[in-house]
Structure formats: structure tokens, C-alpha cells
Amino acid sequence: MTPNQVIYHIHQSRELEKSWRELTDTQKREVIKECETAEDKDLEMIISEVVDGQRRLF
């Protein structure tokens, strides 16, 4: 997905939008980067993994 598609899907769900607002800028960049190769159904899982610290940028 492109960054615009990621943001679009986030704003379509209240739960995802709430989680998105709680992320730091670094975490938001990580979510967008991870979503480049993922499908929209994986978006919720990626956000939860970033929040929990299971996905990290190295």
C-alpha cells in the first residue's frame, strides 16, 4: 500500500484512528514502512505490533 492508502484505511476505522493518534512520529513512520508490502487487512496487526514493541527499526 502507498502511504496515502495507509492513512485512508486508518481514518476509516475509529479503533485504528485512536491507536494512530497515540503513536509517536517514529512509530507512525514504522507503520507506514511496514505497510508498503502488507495488505490492508494486516494494518491492525502491524499497529498493535509497533505499539507493543515487537516491530522495530534497525
N, CA, C and O atoms as a MOPAC input file, in Angstrom:
PM7 MOZYME 1SCF
protein

 N      0.84200 1    -1.18300 1     0.00000 1
 C      0.00000 1     0.00000 1     0.00000 1
 C      0.88500 1     1.24300 1     0.00000 1
 O      2.00700 1     1.23000 1     0.50600 1
 N      0.37200 1     2.26900 1    -0.55700 1
 C      1.07300 1     3.54500 1    -0.52100 1
 C      0.77500 1     4.22800 1     0.81300 1
 O     -0.18300 1     3.86100 1     1.49400 1
 N      1.59000 1     5.22200 1     1.19300 1
 C      1.30500 1     5.94100 1     2.44600 1
 C     -0.09400 1     6.54700 1     2.48000 1
 O     -0.73900 1     6.55900 1     3.52800 1
 N     -0.56500 1     7.04700 1     1.34500 1
 C     -1.91000 1     7.62700 1     1.30700 1
 C     -2.97900 1     6.57000 1     1.56100 1
 O     -3.97100 1     6.84400 1     2.23700 1
 N     -2.78900 1     5.37000 1     1.02700 1
 C     -3.74200 1     4.29600 1     1.26600 1
 C     -3.75200 1     3.87900 1     2.73900 1
 O     -4.80700 1     3.58600 1     3.30100 1
 N     -2.57800 1     3.85600 1     3.35100 1
 C     -2.48100 1     3.50300 1     4.77000 1
 C     -3.28200 1     4.49900 1     5.59700 1
 O     -4.09300 1     4.10400 1     6.43500 1
 N     -3.05900 1     5.78000 1     5.36600 1
 C     -3.77600 1     6.82500 1     6.11200 1
 C     -5.27900 1     6.73000 1     5.85800 1
 O     -6.07500 1     6.89800 1     6.78200 1
 N     -5.67000 1     6.46400 1     4.61500 1
 C     -7.09000 1     6.33500 1     4.28100 1
 C     -7.72700 1     5.20700 1     5.09100 1
 O     -8.78600 1     5.39600 1     5.68800 1
 N     -7.09000 1     4.04100 1     5.11500 1
 C     -7.64000 1     2.90200 1     5.85200 1
 C     -7.68200 1     3.16400 1     7.35200 1
 O     -8.60400 1     2.71700 1     8.03500 1
 N     -6.71000 1     3.87200 1     7.85900 1
 C     -6.70100 1     4.20100 1     9.28800 1
 C     -7.88300 1     5.09400 1     9.63300 1
 O     -8.53500 1     4.89000 1    10.65700 1
 N     -8.16200 1     6.07800 1     8.79500 1
 C     -9.25400 1     7.01300 1     9.07600 1
 C    -10.63500 1     6.40700 1     8.83200 1
 O    -11.64300 1     7.01700 1     9.18900 1
 N    -10.69900 1     5.22700 1     8.23600 1
 C    -11.98400 1     4.56400 1     8.02900 1
 C    -12.44100 1     3.78600 1     9.26900 1
 O    -13.60200 1     3.38900 1     9.36300 1
 N    -11.54000 1     3.57600 1    10.19800 1
 C    -11.87100 1     2.81200 1    11.40900 1
 C    -11.58100 1     3.66300 1    12.64200 1
 O    -10.48100 1     4.19500 1    12.79400 1
 N    -12.56700 1     3.78600 1    13.51200 1
 C    -12.37800 1     4.57700 1    14.73600 1
 C    -11.30300 1     3.98000 1    15.63300 1
 O    -10.51600 1     4.71300 1    16.23100 1
 N    -11.26400 1     2.65400 1    15.73100 1
 C    -10.27500 1     1.99500 1    16.58400 1
 C     -8.85700 1     2.23500 1    16.06700 1
 O     -7.94900 1     2.54400 1    16.83800 1
 N     -8.68200 1     2.09000 1    14.76200 1
 C     -7.35700 1     2.32600 1    14.18400 1
 C     -6.95200 1     3.78200 1    14.31500 1
 O     -5.79000 1     4.08900 1    14.58100 1
 N     -7.91200 1     4.67900 1    14.12700 1
 C     -7.62200 1     6.10400 1    14.23300 1
 C     -7.20200 1     6.46900 1    15.66400 1
 O     -6.30000 1     7.28300 1    15.86000 1
 N     -7.85000 1     5.87200 1    16.64500 1
 C     -7.48300 1     6.12400 1    18.03800 1
 C     -6.06500 1     5.62300 1    18.31000 1
 O     -5.26400 1     6.32200 1    18.93100 1
 N     -5.76100 1     4.42600 1    17.84900 1
 C     -4.41300 1     3.87100 1    18.02400 1
 C     -3.38500 1     4.72800 1    17.30100 1
 O     -2.29200 1     4.95500 1    17.82200 1
 N     -3.71800 1     5.20200 1    16.12000 1
 C     -2.81100 1     6.02600 1    15.31900 1
 C     -2.45900 1     7.31900 1    16.04900 1
 O     -1.30400 1     7.74500 1    16.03400 1
 N     -3.44500 1     7.94500 1    16.68600 1
 C     -3.20200 1     9.19200 1    17.40600 1
 C     -2.25200 1     9.00300 1    18.58600 1
 O     -1.54700 1     9.93500 1    18.97300 1
 N     -2.23200 1     7.80900 1    19.15200 1
 C     -1.39000 1     7.54200 1    20.31000 1
 C      0.06300 1     7.21100 1    19.93400 1
 O      0.92800 1     7.17000 1    20.80900 1
 N      0.33800 1     6.97800 1    18.65400 1
 C      1.69500 1     6.64000 1    18.21700 1
 C      2.57800 1     7.87400 1    18.14000 1
 O      2.09800 1     8.97900 1    17.88800 1
 N      3.86900 1     7.67900 1    18.35900 1
 C      4.83300 1     8.75900 1    18.15900 1
 C      5.12000 1     8.88000 1    16.66700 1
 O      4.72500 1     8.01800 1    15.88300 1
 N      5.80200 1     9.94300 1    16.27900 1
 C      6.13400 1    10.13800 1    14.87000 1
 C      6.98800 1     8.99200 1    14.33200 1
 O      6.79600 1     8.54900 1    13.19900 1
 N      7.91900 1     8.52000 1    15.13400 1
 C      8.78400 1     7.41300 1    14.72200 1
 C      7.97300 1     6.14400 1    14.50900 1
 O      8.19900 1     5.41100 1    13.54700 1
 N      7.03200 1     5.88600 1    15.40200 1
 C      6.18800 1     4.70900 1    15.26900 1
 C      5.28300 1     4.81600 1    14.04400 1
 O      5.03200 1     3.81400 1    13.37300 1
 N      4.79300 1     6.01300 1    13.74800 1
 C      3.95600 1     6.21300 1    12.56200 1
 C      4.74300 1     5.92400 1    11.29400 1
 O      4.23100 1     5.29200 1    10.37000 1
 N      5.99500 1     6.38700 1    11.24900 1
 C      6.84000 1     6.11100 1    10.08500 1
 C      7.07500 1     4.61000 1     9.92800 1
 O      7.08300 1     4.08500 1     8.81400 1
 N      7.26300 1     3.93400 1    11.04900 1
 C      7.48400 1     2.49100 1    11.01800 1
 C      6.24800 1     1.75900 1    10.49400 1
 O      6.37000 1     0.82700 1     9.69900 1
 N      5.07400 1     2.17200 1    10.92800 1
 C      3.83000 1     1.55700 1    10.45300 1
 C      3.70100 1     1.74600 1     8.95000 1
 O      3.38100 1     0.79700 1     8.23500 1
 N      3.94400 1     2.95100 1     8.46300 1
 C      3.82600 1     3.22300 1     7.03900 1
 C      4.83300 1     2.39600 1     6.24700 1
 O      4.51000 1     1.87000 1     5.18200 1
 N      6.04900 1     2.28400 1     6.76500 1
 C      7.07900 1     1.49500 1     6.08100 1
 C      6.68300 1     0.02500 1     6.02900 1
 O      6.82500 1    -0.61400 1     4.98600 1
 N      6.19300 1    -0.51600 1     7.13000 1
 C      5.79300 1    -1.92500 1     7.17200 1
 C      4.59800 1    -2.19900 1     6.25900 1
 O      4.46600 1    -3.30400 1     5.73200 1
 N      3.73800 1    -1.21900 1     6.06800 1
 C      2.53200 1    -1.40500 1     5.26700 1
 C      2.79800 1    -1.34600 1     3.76600 1
 O      1.91100 1    -1.66100 1     2.97200 1
 N      3.99400 1    -0.95000 1     3.36900 1
 C      4.31000 1    -0.90000 1     1.94400 1
 C      4.16800 1    -2.26900 1     1.29700 1
 O      3.76300 1    -2.37000 1     0.13900 1
 N      4.49600 1    -3.32100 1     2.03400 1
 C      4.42300 1    -4.66900 1     1.47600 1
 C      3.25800 1    -5.47000 1     2.04500 1
 O      3.09600 1    -6.64200 1     1.70500 1
 N      2.46100 1    -4.87100 1     2.88700 1
 C      1.34600 1    -5.58100 1     3.52200 1
 C      0.02400 1    -5.22000 1     2.85300 1
 O     -0.06700 1    -4.28000 1     2.06400 1
 N     -0.97900 1    -5.98900 1     3.19200 1
 C     -2.33200 1    -5.71100 1     2.71100 1
 C     -3.09300 1    -4.92000 1     3.77700 1
 O     -2.66900 1    -4.85000 1     4.93100 1
 N     -4.20900 1    -4.33400 1     3.38100 1
 C     -4.96600 1    -3.50500 1     4.31800 1
 C     -5.50900 1    -4.30700 1     5.48900 1
 O     -5.73000 1    -3.73700 1     6.55700 1
 N     -5.72900 1    -5.59500 1     5.33100 1
 C     -6.23100 1    -6.40200 1     6.45000 1
 C     -5.17100 1    -6.60100 1     7.52700 1
 O     -5.50800 1    -6.93100 1     8.66400 1
 N     -3.88900 1    -6.40500 1     7.19200 1
 C     -2.79700 1    -6.56100 1     8.15100 1
 C     -2.50300 1    -5.28400 1     8.92500 1
 O     -1.67900 1    -5.29700 1     9.84000 1
 N     -3.14600 1    -4.20900 1     8.58600 1
 C     -2.86100 1    -2.91000 1     9.18000 1
 C     -3.05700 1    -2.90500 1    10.69400 1
 O     -2.21500 1    -2.38100 1    11.42300 1
 N     -4.13000 1    -3.46900 1    11.16300 1
 C     -4.40400 1    -3.50200 1    12.60900 1
 C     -3.32400 1    -4.29500 1    13.35900 1
 O     -2.89300 1    -3.90000 1    14.44300 1
 N     -2.89700 1    -5.40900 1    12.77100 1
 C     -1.86000 1    -6.23200 1    13.39400 1
 C     -0.52700 1    -5.47000 1    13.44300 1
 O      0.18100 1    -5.52900 1    14.44900 1
 N     -0.19200 1    -4.77300 1    12.39000 1
 C      1.06700 1    -4.02600 1    12.33500 1
 C      1.07800 1    -2.92800 1    13.38300 1
 O      2.08100 1    -2.74700 1    14.07400 1
 N     -0.02300 1    -2.18700 1    13.51600 1
 C     -0.09700 1    -1.11600 1    14.51200 1
 C      0.05200 1    -1.69400 1    15.91700 1
 O      0.77700 1    -1.13500 1    16.74000 1
 N     -0.61900 1    -2.79800 1    16.19700 1
 C     -0.51100 1    -3.37900 1    17.53900 1
 C      0.89900 1    -3.88200 1    17.81600 1
 O      1.37300 1    -3.78300 1    18.94700 1
 N      1.57600 1    -4.41800 1    16.80700 1
 C      2.94900 1    -4.88500 1    16.99800 1
 C      3.90500 1    -3.72300 1    17.22200 1
 O      4.84800 1    -3.84100 1    18.00500 1
 N      3.67600 1    -2.61100 1    16.55000 1
 C      4.52200 1    -1.43600 1    16.75200 1
 C      4.31700 1    -0.88200 1    18.15300 1
 O      5.28500 1    -0.50100 1    18.81100 1
 N      3.08100 1    -0.83200 1    18.61700 1
 C      2.78400 1    -0.32400 1    19.95600 1
 C      3.41100 1    -1.22500 1    21.02000 1
 O      3.95300 1    -0.73400 1    22.01100 1
 N      3.33800 1    -2.52500 1    20.81700 1
 C      3.88600 1    -3.47400 1    21.78100 1
 C      5.40700 1    -3.58900 1    21.70300 1
 O      6.02700 1    -4.17900 1    22.58800 1
 N      6.00400 1    -3.03800 1    20.66700 1
 C      7.45400 1    -3.09000 1    20.52800 1
 C      7.96500 1    -4.33400 1    19.85000 1
 O      9.16400 1    -4.61000 1    19.90300 1
 N      7.10200 1    -5.09300 1    19.21600 1
 C      7.53200 1    -6.30300 1    18.53500 1
 C      8.16400 1    -6.01500 1    17.18700 1
 O      8.92900 1    -6.83600 1    16.68100 1
 N      7.86600 1    -4.88200 1    16.59900 1
 C      8.49700 1    -4.46400 1    15.33800 1
 C      9.34500 1    -3.25800 1    15.63800 1
 O      8.87800 1    -2.28900 1    16.23600 1
 N     10.58200 1    -3.31800 1    15.22700 1
 C     11.49100 1    -2.20900 1    15.49700 1
 C     12.28400 1    -1.87100 1    14.24600 1
 O     12.57500 1    -2.74100 1    13.42600 1
 N     12.63300 1    -0.59300 1    14.11000 1
 C     13.51100 1    -0.16600 1    13.02700 1
 C     14.95300 1    -0.33500 1    13.46600 1
 O     15.32000 1     0.04900 1    14.57700 1
 N     15.75300 1    -0.89800 1    12.61200 1
 C     17.17700 1    -1.05800 1    12.92200 1
 C     18.01000 1    -0.40600 1    11.86900 1
 O     19.23800 1    -0.43100 1    11.94900 1

